[in-house]
Amino acid sequence: PESEVARPMTLRASTRAATIQRQPIVPPAPSTRQRSARRPRFPWLAPLGVAAWLIPAMAAGGISAPTTQDSASAHQLVVLAYHEIAEPQDALNPELAVSPAQFRAQLAWMQADGYHFVSAEQVRLARRQGRPLPSKPLLLTFDDGFSNVYSAAFPILRHFHAPALLGLVGRWLETPPGPMVYGDQTIQRSRLLSWWQIRELERSGLVEAGSHSFDLHHGIPGNPQGDSQPALTTRAYTAGQGYESEAAYAERLRRDLSRNSDLLLLRLGHRPRAMIWPYGRFNATAERQAAALGMTVGFGLDDGANDDSVPAGGLRRV
């Protein structure tokens, strides 16, 4: 698990790689919901790569008897956030990668423990129409659109009949073959999914393409000191002009999310209906803009399961 640390922000393209520098007091920016650091209850599970809190509560000498809380948790939605499915030596960010063998073992464990894989569409219908989800519902998500989602994760998803949601960044996908800027790194465009691969994933009926913004997965100057802050949740600061207005900020978000929606419509034949927030950061303004474009469910990186008290625009992910 990783946590926020007090050092200058290094904006990688992965949602879990952002670090924030402690800032002096500045004029208010849009309030941002931030994920909290995770502290595993069962460190010995780390080699499996399985979220420890998914394991039933254990008492000394054995498993505790079922409680009312355990019963209630059976109806809470669990959403898992993945990036690369690759061996560490082959991954762009090894600390965020899960090997194919680990991924297969995780899905097998979840299935054996009674979790039911659900789709983003089932989650939408549950939220909008009250349609019930199966007991112990679990949704898989993949951020950034790495090509190994197709080559390594997809065969495993098909084996388990497990639906998944992709978070796609339009600017990255529209980059021609060759070197490209990805966060603070330069990578080959081939590291990411091609449009052909995305269409194949969607044709399977298991995978849905969602939005991860068109070009908001990076940092922008967020104060007079020039500190870089997430573009989606920061009112940009320009020397000599100050902070952008709330109206200008909202319009910048609208244009970006609308552009990605238009792009997915052009390339895939449909608009995105789910938003995966870059760096897991979002606020009320961003939620309103996404919902206005038909993205009625959104996913951040606050830890924990989701009951009906968690807003649909900011569902938690592990």
Disulfide bonds with the S-S distance in Angstrom:
none
